[in-house]
Amino acid sequence: MTAKPENPSGRGRGRPRDAGLRERILEAAEAEFLDEGLDGARMERIALRAGTSKMALYQHFASKMVLFHEVRNNLLISHLPRVGQLSLDADPREVLVEIARHYLKAITAPATIQQLHLLCQPRAKDVRAAAAFFDSGPQAAVLQVEMLLRRYCDQDLFAIPSPRMAAEQFLAMVRGNEHMRAFLDLQPGRDAQALDIYLASCADLFVRAFRSG
């Protein structure tokens, strides 16, 4: 008997996956979480809002907690300047300062801190949810900054041996102690003026370290 050829795409013979469905689910979930909160949100209603089935919803997101973290981090990442939207003439230092401001504001926002507290609760321990949070939040931010740094290297503005490592180092500088203070529900360690000075110094230090020539 002749064996049937394998499916080269690795997919079944069902309907093709809707390319825009993931974004519709995220938008629907954001509305559901805003209206009902995490505890009151229901996957059935999210599927209905997105115009899809509950089965299709679970094919994209393994649980409500995973979806919650994806929604929150999607909001966080959307506040970072997109590489494709930046002017080629934009001063790299000013771009880094802008990224620093947006990033620190996003990771110290009450909703983000609440998200971290939720992840750390013993009853809420979920490896899939933790992985979803990390991949769509902290790691996604690093990858976005990495793309920017690679562009600057291509323009011979920076000389960076490892753009991904440098991106992680820059964001770590920006976090400083303010993120931990927010996580511990402590008051900020700097007022607005001092914070601006700190973030500008992070950008200055980074530029001095990697500027070409």
Sequence and secondary structure as in RCSB ss.txt:
>XXXX:A:sequence
MTAKPENPSGRGRGRPRDAGLRERILEAAEAEFLDEGLDGARMERIALRAGTSKMALYQHFASKMVLFHEVRNNL
LISHLPRVGQLSLDADPREVLVEIARHYLKAITAPATIQQLHLLCQPRAKDVRAAAAFFDSGPQAAVLQVEMLLR
RYCDQDLFAIPSPRMAAEQFLAMVRGNEHMRAFLDLQPGRDAQALDIYLASCADLFVRAFRSG
>XXXX:A:secstr
       TT   SS    TTHHHHHHHHHHHHHHHHHHHH  HHHHHHHHTS HHHHHHH SSHHHHHHHHHHHH
HHHTS  GGGS TTS HHHHHHHHHHHHHHHHTSHHHHHHHHHHH GGG  HHHHHHHHHHTHHHHHHHHHHHHH
HHHHTTSB  S HHHHHHHHHHHHHTTHHHHHHTT   SS HHHHHHHHHHHHHHHHHHHB  
